[in-house]
Each structure stands twice: as structure tokens, then as C-alpha cells.
Amino acid sequence: MDERFNRWLLPPLLALLFLLIVYQYVSPACPGAACPRRPPASAARRGGGPAEREEEEAAAAATVGAAEEEVAAAEVAAAGALPRLVAKFPFARGELCRRVQFDMRGRDVIVFLHIQKTGGTTFGRHLVRNIRLEQPCYCRAGQKKCACHRPGGDKDTWLFSRFSTGWSCGLHADWTELTSCVPAAMERRGCAGNRTLRNFYYITMLRDPVSRYLSEWKHVQRGATWKTSLHMCDGRSPTPDELPTCYEGDDWSGVSLQEFMDCSYNLANNRQVRMLADLSLVGCYNLTFMNESERNMILLQSAKNNLKNMAFFGLTEFQRKTQYLFERTFNLKFISPFTQFNVTRASNVDIGEDVRQRIEELNFLDVQLYEYAKDLFLQRFQYSKQEEHQKNRLKRREERRLLREQRAHQWPREGAVEVAVTEDYNSQVARW
């Protein structure tokens, strides 16, 4: 009986033992050293059937799409961060996009038209001391002028300004003087026999007319005169009758603001328009050449045209924007950022509304020019910023496209590796 029972029980036990041995190799848990290494979970999902593969790729595409939407939203927000500018004057795209292929090694020259009390001294120092150059300007201690030579050992200069060439065309030479004087002055400074034509890029700085006028008054009050200015026009300086002085003696020191405003032939009145206009169009300083209203209209329009056609101009009230636009225009970088000084001698002058209105009346041409210049300046800044944002957007989109292509090439290779591992595993099971 016992032997018969043992014979009946032995086959099921052997079968159970065989199943346990087989289960050890085919179990998903696969404990023990005999367990082959399984591919990563992400690869296993992509290595499944076509439905699973499509589902995985769709999920990845959705993730990438969501990331792109987030980046696009961030780009729109960045573009919208610029304050909306309501343009007062219409300008063509070419008048807003200022880009100069400035060849410092060649024959290009920056000419700085320095209008009194517009922050030109500070800006002029930036030009000779604060630009990152291959060959920096050489400035000796205790001397105002610096040697701004071209790279490569050429003794020719790339900058025509007070702090590089001095007042070579006269003290605070205006547009009329500079355009007729600079080419000959540069030839005198150049090497003998060097008659290569140069490209001259004119730049200047402007300032709020009331602030500029008060600053000039305070400067004259301290003893400044600029009486050595030449005021050359059509080959000659004005006669004393054409340009009388407002004071007797060596200077006008101690002058009150009322006296300063009462002098009808004070050159401080509408100085910015006069220094930017082509004075030969109105008979220079001969006030009898045409009637006053016609003269004023021609002067203002000429100043606007010359300012618009300059390679660059900045505004004293917008130092950082001035720095940005100069760097974008000439593809040059400043070493240190510009500083905005809101407290000046002009700002410390306490005047009433009636005095301010009187100053605006005396400088009515400058007021119109500054309104025009400010609108053009801010439109150029807005255009440059939008152009920069667009360039960055295109760059980021190209980076995302390359990233998608890289991912698309990686997924098939990972699937091929997984298929090879799976086939090797199945062959081992079959052999076992």
C-alpha cells in the first residue's frame, strides 16, 4: 500500500520541482544571478508593440510642444515688456535702422559735433577712454587729448573730437563749419601723399532746451565766453554788426538770468538748431538776407534733416539708451555703463512757471527740434530692441528644432538595442 502510494505521489512532486526550476528562469521578478539585465523602463515601453510606441512618441511630442508654448509665451511677454510708444512723427524703416559698417582699420572717421552744455564733455571722454578697442586710445596723465590711432601701427586717427584732435575746426564748431573743414583738417593730419577718400560719420548729443539753457547761463555766469569760436560760414567769420556781443569787457561773469534772457542776440537762444543747421541756406549770420519767419522755418527743417541723417545722436536725459544705440550703430562696446546724473546745476535752479515759459519762447526752435529728436530717438530704440528680440526668438527656435531632430535620431537607436536584447534573452530561454 505504501509503495503504491509513493509511486503515485512521486510524479507530481517531480513535476512540481521541474516547474519551480523553470519558473526561476522565466519569472518577471527574476531573482538571483541568473537573471539577465533588463533594459530601462523607458526603452522597454518604446520596445513594445506599435500602439505602445505611438503612444510614447505622442506623449513626448506633447511634452516638447508644451515646452515650446511656454517659451513662446515667455517671448511674447518679453516683447511686450517694452513700453508702448505712441509715435508723433512718421519715419521710414531705413531712418530707424541705423547700422554702420565702421572700418576702424580703413579710412572711416567718427566726427563728434559738440554742442555746449549737452553732456558732450562726458560723452567725449567715453569715446576716448571707455570703448573696448583692439588698440585703445593713448591718454597721457594731465593732458586732455588722447592719441586714437588705428590698429596696425597706422598713425591716422579714427576719431575727430575735442579729446582726440582738439578744436581743429574751431571752438565748438557747428555743422556748417565741420562739414567744410573736417576733410581738409584730416588731410593735414595724414601722411604726405595719402589722398584716400575717407568716410565721415557725424554724431552729436542733444538736451532738453530749458535745462540746456539754464546750464549755459550758469556756465557763463562763472566766466565762460567761447569768444574764440570762429563761426565760419561761406568762407568767413561774421562781422561785429552781424554778431554783436551781449557784454562789455572780458566776460559776462555774474550775469543774472534776467539779463541773460534780455539779450536778443544771445547765441544761447536756439543754439541746438543753429549748430545743426546749414547756415549757408539763410545767408549765414546776415539777418537781412531774408525775413525772420522764413529764416526760422528753413533753419529748423535743415537741423531736423541733418540730425536725422547723422550716423548717431544721443540724448542727455537717456544715458543708458544712448549707450545702447551707439553700440548697436557702430558695433563697438563700452567698458563701463553710462551713468544717469539727474542732479545737475540746471536742476538746482529754482525757477517759476513764468520764467520757464519765457525760456521756452526764446528757444521755440530748439523745443520743436528736441520734440522731433526725442521721438526719433525713442523709435530707434524701440525698433532696435524689437529687432534684437526677433533675432533671439529665431535663435531659440533653431535650437529647439535641432534638439527635436537629435531626439528623433536617438529613439530608433534605443529601440534597436532593445530588440537585440530581447532576442538574445528569448534565445537563452529556449536553449535552457
Solvent accessible surface area in square Angstrom, and as a share of the most:
residue,aa,sasa,rsa
1,M,181,0.81
2,D,107,0.56
3,E,122,0.55
4,R,175,0.64
5,F,108,0.45
6,N,88,0.45
7,R,178,0.65
8,W,172,0.60
9,L,64,0.32
10,L,99,0.49
11,P,77,0.48
12,P,66,0.42
13,L,92,0.46
14,L,102,0.51
15,A,54,0.42
16,L,99,0.49
17,L,99,0.49
18,F,131,0.54
19,L,109,0.54
20,L,106,0.53
21,I,88,0.45
22,V,57,0.33
23,Y,130,0.49
24,Q,93,0.41
25,Y,73,0.28
26,V,68,0.39
27,S,6,0.04
28,P,111,0.70
29,A,85,0.66
30,C,12,0.07
31,P,90,0.57
32,G,58,0.56
33,A,115,0.89
34,A,51,0.40
35,C,41,0.25
36,P,46,0.29
37,R,225,0.82
38,R,173,0.63
39,P,43,0.27
40,P,94,0.59
41,A,70,0.54
42,S,44,0.28
43,A,10,0.08
44,A,45,0.35
45,R,135,0.49
46,R,19,0.07
47,G,27,0.26
48,G,40,0.38
49,G,29,0.28
50,P,109,0.69
51,A,71,0.55
52,E,88,0.40
53,R,72,0.26
54,E,116,0.52
55,E,126,0.56
56,E,40,0.18
57,E,68,0.31
58,A,62,0.48
59,A,56,0.43
60,A,21,0.16
61,A,64,0.49
62,A,67,0.52
63,T,93,0.54
64,V,22,0.13
65,G,27,0.26
66,A,50,0.39
67,A,48,0.37
68,E,44,0.20
69,E,126,0.57
70,E,124,0.55
71,V,47,0.27
72,A,41,0.32
73,A,62,0.48
74,A,62,0.48
75,E,6,0.03
76,V,108,0.62
77,A,68,0.53
78,A,45,0.35
79,A,35,0.27
80,G,59,0.57
81,A,81,0.62
82,L,30,0.15
83,P,105,0.66
84,R,220,0.80
85,L,58,0.29
86,V,118,0.68
87,A,57,0.44
88,K,136,0.57
89,F,52,0.22
90,P,131,0.83
91,F,30,0.12
92,A,62,0.48
93,R,176,0.64
94,G,53,0.51
95,E,44,0.20
96,L,22,0.11
97,C,39,0.24
98,R,52,0.19
99,R,89,0.33
100,V,19,0.11
101,Q,161,0.72
102,F,29,0.12
103,D,71,0.37
104,M,23,0.10
105,R,138,0.50
106,G,20,0.19
107,R,55,0.20
108,D,6,0.03
109,V,0,0.00
110,I,0,0.00
111,V,0,0.00
112,F,12,0.05
113,L,0,0.00
114,H,12,0.05
115,I,0,0.00
116,Q,6,0.03
117,K,48,0.21
118,T,0,0.00
119,G,28,0.27
120,G,1,0.01
121,T,42,0.24
122,T,64,0.37
123,F,4,0.01
124,G,1,0.01
125,R,113,0.41
126,H,30,0.13
127,L,0,0.00
128,V,7,0.04
129,R,130,0.48
130,N,14,0.07
131,I,7,0.04
132,R,141,0.52
133,L,24,0.12
134,E,126,0.57
135,Q,59,0.26
136,P,90,0.57
137,C,16,0.09
138,Y,133,0.51
139,C,33,0.20
140,R,140,0.51
141,A,109,0.84
142,G,90,0.87
143,Q,95,0.42
144,K,133,0.56
145,K,107,0.45
146,C,5,0.03
147,A,37,0.29
148,C,3,0.02
149,H,49,0.22
150,R,0,0.00
151,P,11,0.07
152,G,70,0.68
153,G,57,0.55
154,D,42,0.22
155,K,147,0.62
156,D,8,0.04
157,T,6,0.04
158,W,0,0.00
159,L,0,0.00
160,F,8,0.03
161,S,4,0.02
162,R,54,0.20
163,F,6,0.03
164,S,10,0.06
165,T,7,0.04
166,G,12,0.12
167,W,90,0.31
168,S,43,0.28
169,C,9,0.05
170,G,11,0.11
171,L,38,0.19
172,H,21,0.09
173,A,7,0.05
174,D,3,0.01
175,W,51,0.18
176,T,13,0.07
177,E,7,0.03
178,L,9,0.04
179,T,47,0.27
180,S,91,0.59
181,C,30,0.18
182,V,0,0.00
183,P,58,0.36
184,A,50,0.39
185,A,2,0.01
186,M,0,0.00
187,E,47,0.21
188,R,164,0.60
189,R,123,0.45
190,G,19,0.18
191,C,80,0.48
192,A,109,0.85
193,G,73,0.70
194,N,31,0.16
195,R,173,0.63
196,T,68,0.40
197,L,165,0.82
198,R,25,0.09
199,N,82,0.42
200,F,52,0.22
201,Y,50,0.19
202,Y,32,0.12
203,I,0,0.00
204,T,0,0.00
205,M,2,0.01
206,L,1,0.01
207,R,22,0.08
208,D,41,0.21
209,P,6,0.04
210,V,6,0.03
211,S,34,0.22
212,R,1,0.01
213,Y,0,0.00
214,L,5,0.03
215,S,10,0.07
216,E,3,0.01
217,W,23,0.08
218,K,52,0.22
219,H,51,0.23
220,V,11,0.07
221,Q,50,0.22
222,R,115,0.42
223,G,27,0.26
224,A,22,0.17
225,T,37,0.21
226,W,39,0.14
227,K,124,0.53
228,T,98,0.57
229,S,17,0.11
230,L,86,0.43
231,H,28,0.13
232,M,71,0.32
233,C,4,0.03
234,D,105,0.54
235,G,68,0.65
236,R,112,0.41
237,S,49,0.32
238,P,25,0.16
239,T,61,0.35
240,P,112,0.70
241,D,137,0.71
242,E,38,0.17
243,L,33,0.16
244,P,47,0.30
245,T,93,0.54
246,C,34,0.20
247,Y,43,0.16
248,E,172,0.77
249,G,65,0.63
250,D,110,0.57
251,D,54,0.28
252,W,39,0.14
253,S,65,0.42
254,G,59,0.57
255,V,3,0.02
256,S,47,0.31
257,L,25,0.12
258,Q,104,0.46
259,E,94,0.42
260,F,1,0.01
261,M,7,0.03
262,D,86,0.45
263,C,18,0.11
264,S,95,0.61
265,Y,103,0.39
266,N,15,0.07
267,L,43,0.21
268,A,0,0.00
269,N,26,0.13
270,N,22,0.11
271,R,12,0.04
272,Q,2,0.01
273,V,1,0.00
274,R,29,0.10
275,M,3,0.01
276,L,0,0.00
277,A,0,0.00
278,D,32,0.17
279,L,2,0.01
280,S,45,0.29
281,L,93,0.46
282,V,0,0.00
283,G,14,0.13
284,C,11,0.06
285,Y,12,0.05
286,N,48,0.25
287,L,119,0.59
288,T,123,0.71
289,F,115,0.48
290,M,36,0.16
291,N,91,0.46
292,E,128,0.58
293,S,85,0.55
294,E,68,0.31
295,R,27,0.10
296,N,27,0.14
297,M,130,0.58
298,I,46,0.23
299,L,13,0.06
300,L,20,0.10
301,Q,95,0.42
302,S,10,0.06
303,A,0,0.00
304,K,31,0.13
305,N,56,0.29
306,N,22,0.11
307,L,0,0.00
308,K,38,0.16
309,N,102,0.52
310,M,6,0.03
311,A,10,0.07
312,F,5,0.02
313,F,3,0.01
314,G,0,0.00
315,L,0,0.00
316,T,25,0.14
317,E,61,0.27
318,F,49,0.20
319,Q,22,0.10
320,R,145,0.53
321,K,59,0.25
322,T,0,0.00
323,Q,22,0.10
324,Y,37,0.14
325,L,11,0.06
326,F,0,0.00
327,E,23,0.10
328,R,60,0.22
329,T,6,0.03
330,F,3,0.01
331,N,128,0.66
332,L,25,0.13
333,K,112,0.47
334,F,11,0.04
335,I,98,0.50
336,S,56,0.36
337,P,82,0.51
338,F,0,0.00
339,T,76,0.44
340,Q,66,0.29
341,F,135,0.56
342,N,118,0.61
343,V,115,0.66
344,T,45,0.26
345,R,141,0.51
346,A,6,0.04
347,S,65,0.42
348,N,107,0.55
349,V,30,0.17
350,D,141,0.73
351,I,37,0.19
352,G,38,0.37
353,E,129,0.58
354,D,106,0.55
355,V,37,0.21
356,R,92,0.33
357,Q,100,0.45
358,R,96,0.35
359,I,0,0.00
360,E,69,0.31
361,E,93,0.42
362,L,28,0.14
363,N,1,0.01
364,F,85,0.36
365,L,8,0.04
366,D,1,0.00
367,V,54,0.31
368,Q,72,0.32
369,L,1,0.01
370,Y,23,0.09
371,E,77,0.35
372,Y,18,0.07
373,A,0,0.00
374,K,78,0.33
375,D,8,0.04
376,L,0,0.00
377,F,1,0.00
378,L,33,0.17
379,Q,21,0.09
380,R,10,0.04
381,F,29,0.12
382,Q,32,0.14
383,Y,41,0.16
384,S,2,0.01
385,K,49,0.21
386,Q,89,0.39
387,E,61,0.27
388,E,52,0.23
389,H,41,0.18
390,Q,73,0.32
391,K,144,0.61
392,N,57,0.29
393,R,45,0.16
394,L,94,0.47
395,K,131,0.56
396,R,87,0.32
397,R,116,0.42
398,E,76,0.34
399,E,92,0.41
400,R,43,0.16
401,R,95,0.35
402,L,91,0.45
403,L,79,0.39
404,R,97,0.36
405,E,75,0.34
406,Q,99,0.44
407,R,90,0.33
408,A,54,0.42
409,H,119,0.53
410,Q,72,0.32
411,W,67,0.23
412,P,82,0.52
413,R,145,0.53
414,E,70,0.31
415,G,6,0.05
416,A,64,0.50
417,V,98,0.56
418,E,13,0.06
419,V,72,0.42
420,A,59,0.45
421,V,58,0.33
422,T,60,0.35
423,E,109,0.49
424,D,84,0.44
425,Y,68,0.26
426,N,82,0.42
427,S,60,0.39
428,Q,48,0.21
429,V,47,0.27
430,A,87,0.67
431,R,175,0.64
432,W,136,0.48
